[in-house]
Amino acid sequence: MDKNEFASKIKALAEQIENFQNKLNTEEATKNALIMPLFSDLGYNVFNPTEFVPEFTADFGSKKGERVDYAIVMNDEVQILVETKELSDNLEKKDSQLFRYFTATKAKFGILTNGDTYKFYTDLEQPNVMDEPPFLTIKISAIKDSQINELFKFTKDNFDVDSITDSASDLKYVGLAQEYFTQQMNHPDEEFVRLVLSHIYDGIKTQQVIEQFTPVIAKGLNQIISEQVSSKLNHALNQTTLDTSENEQDTPTTSSEKERSSIVTTPEELESYAVVKLIIRDVMDTNRIVYRDNHSYFNILIDDNNRKWVLRVFFKSTRNFIVLNDDDNTEINFDSSVDIYDYADQIKAIAAEFK
């Protein structure tokens, strides 16, 4: 199985997850509808009880009768333990059972899942003792291309303990670093502020100085991110303009298009389109995302279908705002097109409905 075939299977499973939301009310239903299909896509024979072992015994100390939901056996050795929950379960602080099972076996990897979110664990810090934080967390319904690459390493044909362990260390600490910097961007702690001040401020770091610079440093971090996003958007905008220009040259003009020729698509509208494409690329192929410019608003939709509009952008003399295609047609004011990125989660959720 090549990576493209695998990616197609995972994206098909992601659609199933969307269909099953609020319909799988038991752990067994989640196993049958989502978890077993995922491991089947990974190449394991889920109906072979010597390879994909259900209710695997993992007694821990004086605790007898301990059973993990599944164990994956390769070359007569337990390699992966899988602890499952129902789809609606929040997996936070649900890893204690898996921790015990991991210690009681020779498994190298543990997976905790509710059929959508998959948390991958190993023993980077102490042999045969499962690390507390997972080295990889994947949400299948919103999986990214880079995560498909990591998941592909767990396919039966590609499974290699050393290779996965080597990448696990990077994945774990890069993820923890991202969490830390995200926290500091929003709410810098005193230790972090002091560290930054040691490089930019020569005066005495009193408590008053710390409090004075805390919002300044947070603003600086966020500005760095904003500038990087703007740089990517400018590139996307230039490409969008180029593609539009080429299409106009190659496509004969119809009478309806002549009528629309009086509509002028502004750079600000194209920039908003580029922002939305950047947001939705984590949810679907960007080739499906198109725009239609109308006299009164700028429409961004999926598959060039008016019934699949994601949002409408309005640039008025008094204010700029977007209208989201949600239950309430939420209206949100913004200053610059880049500000639309602040509502990425809401926009992704709407786009995901048209997958």
N, C-alpha and C positions, 0 to 999 in steps of 0.2 A: 504493500500500500504506500503510494507516494504522499507527499505532504499536501498537495492540492486536493486529492481525494479525501484525505483525513479532514482537512479544513471544511470541505463541503458537508461532511457528515456532522461535524460539530455545529456548524451553523444551522443545519436542519434540526438538530436536537435543541438548539437555542429557541427556535420557533415553537417547538413542542412545549418547552417550559412556559412560554407566554400563553399558550393555549390551556395549559393545566393549572394556571394560577387560580387559587381558591377552589380547586376541584379535587386536589389530592389531600385528604384529611387524615391519613394514617401513614405510618412509616412504611408499612408493607406496600401500600399503593405507590409511594414515592420510589421504593426500590424497583418495583416492576416497571413503572412507566418511565423513569428517568435514570436511575443509578445503574441498573444492569445494562440498559442500552448504551450508556457512556462507556462502560468497560468492554462491551462488545465492540464498539467503535475503536477502542484501543487495541483490539485484536485478540482479546482473551475469550476462551470458550466458557461462557458463563453457565453453561449446562453440564460442564465437566467438573464434578465435585472433587476431583483430585488436583485440578488446576485453580479453579475459582471456588474455594471451600466456604460454604455457608456455616454460620454458627461454630466457628473455629474455637476450640478450647484453649484458653490462655490463663490458666490458674496463676494467681499471684500470691506468694507466701501462704498464709493460712486461709486465704480466700479461695474456695473451691467452687467449681461450676461456673467460673468466669468465661464468658463467650463473646468474642468479637464478631460482628456481623459477617464479615468476609475476610478471608486470607487468600492472597494470591501466591501460589507455589510455582517456582521455576527451578528446574534441576534438583528437585526433591528438597528444596530449601524454601522456607517462608520468606518472601521478599517484601511484601506489602500487606499491611493491615488496613482494613476499611471499616470505620465506624459510621453508621448512618443515622440520620434523623429525618423527620417528615419535612416536607417542603416549606411549611410555614415557620419552622423552628429557627430562632436566632442562635447562631453557633457560638456566640460569645460565652466564654467560661463553660463550654461543654466538652472540653478536651481531657477531663480528669480520667474517664474510663479508658480512653485511648492511651493515655500516659501509662496506666497500669499494664495494659495489654502489651504495649511496646516493650516494657522492661521485662516482661515474663517470657518473651520470645526472642528469636534471633533476627526478627524483621529489621530491615534497614530503613524502611519508610512507612509512615503512618498517614492515613488520609481521613479527615473528618468532613462529612458532607451532608447537605440537606437536599441533594439532587440538583441544586443550582450553584451554590457556593461550595467550592472544594478547597480545603486547607491542607497543605502538604507539610509534613514534619519529618525531621531526621535527628541525628545525634551529633551535631557538629561540636558541641561544647564538652560533652562527656560520653564516652562510648556506652552504648546500650541504655542511655538515659535520654528520653525524648526532650528536645529543646522546648522551652515554653512557647516562644513565638514561632509560627510557621515560617518556612523559608519561601513559600509561594502561596498566594491566595488568588483563586480564579473564580469569577462569576460567569458561568457559561452563557447566560442570557445577555451579557454585555461584554463578551470576551474580545480581547484585542489581538491583533495579528502576532505581536511579540509573545503573548501568552499561549497562542496556539503552537508556536515553536517550542515552548517549554513543555507543554502537555504532550507534544509529539514524542518527546524523549521517553515518555512512560508507555508508549505502545510496545506490545510484546516483541515485535521484530527489532526495535531499537533500544530496548531496555538494557542499560549498562550502569551498574551501581557506581563505579568510579567516575564516570562521566557526569552523572546526575549530581553526585556529591560535590564534585568540583564546582559545578555551576550553582549548587545550592548555597554555598557560602556567599558568593557574590549577590545572589538574589536576596538572601536574608538581610544582609547588611545594607545593601542599596535600599531595600524597602524600609528598613528601620531609619535610615538616614533621611529618606523622603518624609516619613512621618514626623521626624524631629524638626526638619526645616519647615514643614507645613505648620506645625505648632508654633514655631518661632515667628513665622510670617504673620500669624494671626494674633498671638499673645506672647511676645518675647519674654522669657523669664530673666530674672536678675543676673544669673550667671552668664547667660548669653550676651546680655547688654554690656556687662563688664568686659567680656572678651572683646567685643567690637570696639568699645571705648578705648581699650588698651592700645589699639592701633590708630585711632583717629583723634583722641582727646588727651591733651597733655596735663590738664588740670587734675585736681583731687576728685576722685569718684565718690562724692558724697551721695547720700540717699536721695537728696533733692536733684542732683545731677542725673542719677540713674532714672528717676521718675520723669525728668525732663526729656531725656533722650530715648526712652522706651518707644513712644509713638513715632519718633523720627526714624529709628532703625526699622520698625515695622513698615513704615511708608517706603523706605529705601528698598527693602526686600521685595515688596509688592511691585514697586516701579520696575525693578529688574525683570520680573516675570512679565509685566505688561509690555515692556519694550521687546522682549523676545517673542511674545505672541504677535505683536505688531509687525515685527520683521517677517515672521512666517506668513502673516496675512497679506503683506505687501507682495510676497512672492506668489501666493495663491491668486491674488487679485490680478497681477500681471499675466499669469497663465490663463485666468478666466477671460480677460480681455482679449488675449491672443486667440483662444479657442473660439470666442464669439465672432471675432473678425474673420477667421478662416471659414466658419460656417456661413457667414453672410456672403462671402465671396463664392462659395461652392454651391449654394442653394438658390434656385430660381425664386424670384419674388412673386408671390401670389397677390390677388387683389386684397385679401384680408390683411396681409402683411403690409401692403401699401397704406392701408388705413391706420395701421399701428405705427407707421413711420413717424407720425407726428409726436409720438411719445419719446422723450429723451431719457435714456437711462444714465443717471448721474454716477460719478465716481463713488459717492457716499453709498448709493444703493448697491453697487458692485462690491464695495467693501463689506457691507452687511451680508451679502451673499457668500463672500469668502469666509467670513466669521462662522456662519451657519454650517458651511461645508466642513470647516475645521472641527466643529463640534460633533457633527453627525458621522464623521468618518469612522468613529469607534463603534458605530451601530450598524452601518451598512456601506455598501459600495458607493463611493461619491459620484459615480457616473449616473446614479439614479436621481441625484439631487439637481433640480433645475429651477430657473426662475421665470416668472412672467411679469413684465412691467405693465401696470395699468395706469390710467390717468390719475386715479386717486390714491393708489397704494402700490407697493412693490411686493409681489407674492413669491414665496419660496415653497416649493412643493416636491413631492416624490413621484417619479415615473411620468412626469409631465401630465399629471392627472389632477384636475381642479378639486376633486373630492379628497385628495390626499395632501392638502396644504398643511404645512407645519406652522408657519407663522406669516404674518403680513407686516410689512415695515412702512411706517408713515413718517415722512419728513415734512413738517409743517413750519410755517414762519414763526409760530409761537412755541412749538415743542416738537420733539421727536419721540415716537413711541412704537412699540410692537404689540400686536395682538396674537396671542397663542391659540392654537387650535385644541384647547382643552375643554372640559365641561363648562367652564365659566367664561370662555373667551377672554382669559386674563389679559389685561392691558398694562403694559410696563413702560414707563418713561425712561429715556436714556439720553446722554449727551453726545457721545461718540459711538460709532458703529462697534468699536472694540468692546464697549460696555455690554453688548449683547452676550459676550462670553461669560459674564457673571451668572447667566441663567442657563448654563450648559446642561445641568441635570434635568431641568424641566423640558428643554428642547429635545434632549436625547429620548426622554420617556415618550414624547409625542411621536417622534420619528420611528421608535421601536414598534409602535402600533401598526405601522405599514410594512413591516418586514415580510 
